[in-house]
Amino acid sequence: MRAALLRFSADPHAPSVRRRAVTLIIVAFIHALLLWAFLTLAPAADLRKSGLLKNFSLIQIDGEKQEEKKAARAQKEQEKTPTVSVQQAAAPSVPPPTPETRALNMIVVTSDEFRAGDIANLPRSGAAAGNAQVAEGGDAMSQGARAPNGERLYDAAWYREPTDAEMATYMPKRQIPDGAWGDVYCRTAPDWRVEDCHELDESPPGTGLARAVRLASWQFKVRPPRVGGKTLIGSWVRIRFNISNSKKPD
């Protein structure tokens, strides 16, 4: 026993060698374990990463290709489909409405009638009693005078002259000079009468003689004018009453 202990203690490097061997084995095991872990875990992670990238790239490419295919297909369909140009029918041209033709509110007169209606030919105040033409039977048209509505105005011829008594009631109370006159125009009526009389003119102005003649006209008896042998009842005539020594109307 003592001899065995002595042998064991006689090898001073024996325990150190064993420890080193154990250490080497452990280190080798650890390295082997790390190598195994590196080979098994690292490639899987790389493959997963590369797989994700490849899938993303493939999806993007496939999407673009599909869009290109759709666009090409649509273009081919458009080329195959014949284009039909639809032209709208031109709207018929409607002529503008022509303004309604209305009859002119006017009276057409001849050149002679126009000259006869010139106001320059109207008798002026103080004109002589003989300026107007007086025709027998009332056939002549009064020179330069017309009725208000443009109708002809004829000179009247007495059927029966008014008496002094008939005129005295309407004569002005003031002194009327010799040669004064008053004009009225009236519409002829049946039985030699006149109606609708209006004052036309007087001389001297302001004497009131035209008013007196108009008021007394309901008693007048005049011949209506005749044109071509036809009596014109309802035509307009001019009646002049002159103051003279005999006080008889013209």
PEZI-V278738 format. One record per residue. N is the residue number from 1. RES is the residue in three letters. PSI is psi in whole degrees, -180 to 180 (NA if undefined). D_FIRST is the distance of its C-alpha to the first C-alpha in Angstrom with 1 decimal. Layout:
[[N,RES,PSI,D_FIRST] [N,RES,PSI,D_FIRST]]
This chain:
[[1,MET,-49,0.0] [2,ARG,-36,3.7] [3,ALA,-38,5.2] [4,ALA,-41,5.1] [5,LEU,-37,6.4] [6,LEU,-37,8.6] [7,ARG,-38,10.0] [8,PHE,-42,10.9] [9,SER,-16,12.6] [10,ALA,-20,14.1] [11,ASP,93,16.5] [12,PRO,-22,18.7] [13,HIS,-3,21.2] [14,ALA,-51,19.2] [15,PRO,-36,20.0] [16,SER,-37,23.5] [17,VAL,-41,24.3] [18,ARG,-42,23.4] [19,ARG,-39,25.5] [20,ARG,-40,28.3] [21,ALA,-43,28.2] [22,VAL,-41,28.5] [23,THR,-43,31.3] [24,LEU,-41,33.1] [25,ILE,-43,33.0] [26,ILE,-43,34.4] [27,VAL,-43,37.0] [28,ALA,-39,38.0] [29,PHE,-41,38.3] [30,ILE,-43,40.4] [31,HIS,-42,42.7] [32,ALA,-39,43.1] [33,LEU,-42,44.0] [34,LEU,-41,46.5] [35,LEU,-41,48.0] [36,TRP,-42,48.4] [37,ALA,-39,50.0] [38,PHE,-43,52.3] [39,LEU,-32,53.4] [40,THR,-39,54.0] [41,LEU,-45,55.5] [42,ALA,-47,57.4] [43,PRO,-37,59.6] [44,ALA,-43,60.6] [45,ALA,-41,61.8] [46,ASP,-41,63.7] [47,LEU,-40,65.2] [48,ARG,-43,66.3] [49,LYS,-48,67.9] [50,SER,-33,69.6] [51,GLY,-42,70.7] [52,LEU,-43,72.4] [53,LEU,-42,74.2] [54,LYS,-43,75.3] [55,ASN,-43,76.6] [56,PHE,-43,78.6] [57,SER,-40,80.0] [58,LEU,-40,81.0] [59,ILE,-42,82.7] [60,GLN,-43,84.7] [61,ILE,-43,85.8] [62,ASP,-39,86.7] [63,GLY,-44,88.7] [64,GLU,-41,90.7] [65,LYS,-41,91.3] [66,GLN,-42,92.6] [67,GLU,-41,94.9] [68,GLU,-40,96.1] [69,LYS,-42,96.7] [70,LYS,-42,98.6] [71,ALA,-42,100.8] [72,ALA,-40,101.5] [73,ARG,-42,102.4] [74,ALA,-38,104.7] [75,GLN,-39,106.4] [76,LYS,-40,107.0] [77,GLU,-38,108.4] [78,GLN,-38,110.7] [79,GLU,-36,111.9] [80,LYS,-37,112.5] [81,THR,121,114.4] [82,PRO,134,118.0] [83,THR,121,119.1] [84,VAL,114,122.2] [85,SER,117,124.1] [86,VAL,115,125.9] [87,GLN,126,129.0] [88,GLN,137,130.6] [89,ALA,130,134.3] [90,ALA,131,136.3] [91,ALA,134,138.0] [92,PRO,134,141.8] [93,SER,120,143.5] [94,VAL,119,145.6] [95,PRO,146,148.6] [96,PRO,144,149.1] [97,PRO,131,151.5] [98,THR,136,154.9] [99,PRO,140,156.5] [100,GLU,127,159.0] [101,THR,118,162.5] [102,ARG,149,164.7] [103,ALA,134,168.4] [104,LEU,135,169.3] [105,ASN,73,171.0] [106,MET,164,174.0] [107,ILE,124,177.6] [108,VAL,125,178.5] [109,VAL,159,181.9] [110,THR,171,184.1] [111,SER,-35,184.8] [112,ASP,-40,188.2] [113,GLU,-37,186.7] [114,PHE,-43,184.1] [115,ARG,-34,186.8] [116,ALA,-26,188.8] [117,GLY,6,185.8] [118,ASP,127,185.5] [119,ILE,-17,185.6] [120,ALA,-21,187.6] [121,ASN,0,190.5] [122,LEU,146,190.4] [123,PRO,135,193.5] [124,ARG,162,193.0] [125,SER,134,194.4] [126,GLY,4,198.0] [127,ALA,157,198.5] [128,ALA,152,202.0] [129,ALA,-21,202.7] [130,GLY,10,203.7] [131,ASN,-39,200.4] [132,ALA,143,199.1] [133,GLN,126,200.7] [134,VAL,119,202.4] [135,ALA,154,203.2] [136,GLU,136,205.7] [137,GLY,2,204.0] [138,GLY,27,200.7] [139,ASP,-24,199.5] [140,ALA,145,198.3] [141,MET,140,194.7] [142,SER,130,194.5] [143,GLN,126,193.8] [144,GLY,20,190.4] [145,ALA,145,189.4] [146,ARG,159,187.1] [147,ALA,160,186.0] [148,PRO,-33,182.6] [149,ASN,12,180.8] [150,GLY,-1,182.2] [151,GLU,161,185.0] [152,ARG,147,188.4] [153,LEU,114,190.8] [154,TYR,154,194.5] [155,ASP,133,197.6] [156,ALA,151,199.4] [157,ALA,133,203.1] [158,TRP,133,204.9] [159,TYR,-38,206.1] [160,ARG,125,207.8] [161,GLU,143,207.7] [162,PRO,148,206.8] [163,THR,166,209.6] [164,ASP,-35,209.9] [165,ALA,-38,209.5] [166,GLU,-33,206.2] [167,MET,-26,204.8] [168,ALA,-34,206.1] [169,THR,-30,203.7] [170,TYR,-6,200.6] [171,MET,147,202.0] [172,PRO,149,200.6] [173,LYS,-22,202.7] [174,ARG,168,202.6] [175,GLN,124,205.1] [176,ILE,124,204.2] [177,PRO,154,205.7] [178,ASP,138,207.8] [179,GLY,-3,205.7] [180,ALA,156,202.5] [181,TRP,158,200.6] [182,GLY,134,197.7] [183,ASP,140,195.5] [184,VAL,159,193.6] [185,TYR,138,192.0] [186,CYS,164,192.1] [187,ARG,131,191.2] [188,THR,147,194.2] [189,ALA,167,194.7] [190,PRO,161,197.1] [191,ASP,34,200.7] [192,TRP,12,200.8] [193,ARG,168,198.5] [194,VAL,156,195.6] [195,GLU,170,192.4] [196,ASP,51,189.1] [197,CYS,148,190.9] [198,HIS,149,189.1] [199,GLU,137,190.4] [200,LEU,-54,190.3] [201,ASP,166,192.2] [202,GLU,159,195.1] [203,SER,132,197.3] [204,PRO,154,197.6] [205,PRO,144,194.0] [206,GLY,2,193.7] [207,THR,-22,197.1] [208,GLY,13,195.6] [209,LEU,-38,197.9] [210,ALA,-38,195.1] [211,ARG,-41,193.9] [212,ALA,-41,197.5] [213,VAL,-40,197.9] [214,ARG,-43,194.6] [215,LEU,-31,195.6] [216,ALA,-1,199.0] [217,SER,-20,197.6] [218,TRP,-17,197.6] [219,GLN,-8,201.4] [220,PHE,147,201.4] [221,LYS,111,202.8] [222,VAL,157,201.7] [223,ARG,129,201.8] [224,PRO,152,198.3] [225,PRO,155,197.7] [226,ARG,131,198.4] [227,VAL,117,196.5] [228,GLY,32,197.9] [229,GLY,4,200.3] [230,LYS,129,197.5] [231,THR,129,197.6] [232,LEU,86,194.2] [233,ILE,132,193.8] [234,GLY,-2,190.8] [235,SER,166,190.9] [236,TRP,138,190.9] [237,VAL,152,194.1] [238,ARG,131,195.0] [239,ILE,124,197.8] [240,ARG,131,199.4] [241,PHE,118,201.9] [242,ASN,141,204.2] [243,ILE,117,206.1] [244,SER,-176,209.6] [245,ASN,-33,213.1] [246,SER,-12,213.4] [247,LYS,39,209.8] [248,LYS,147,209.2] [249,PRO,157,205.8] [250,ASP,NA,205.3]]
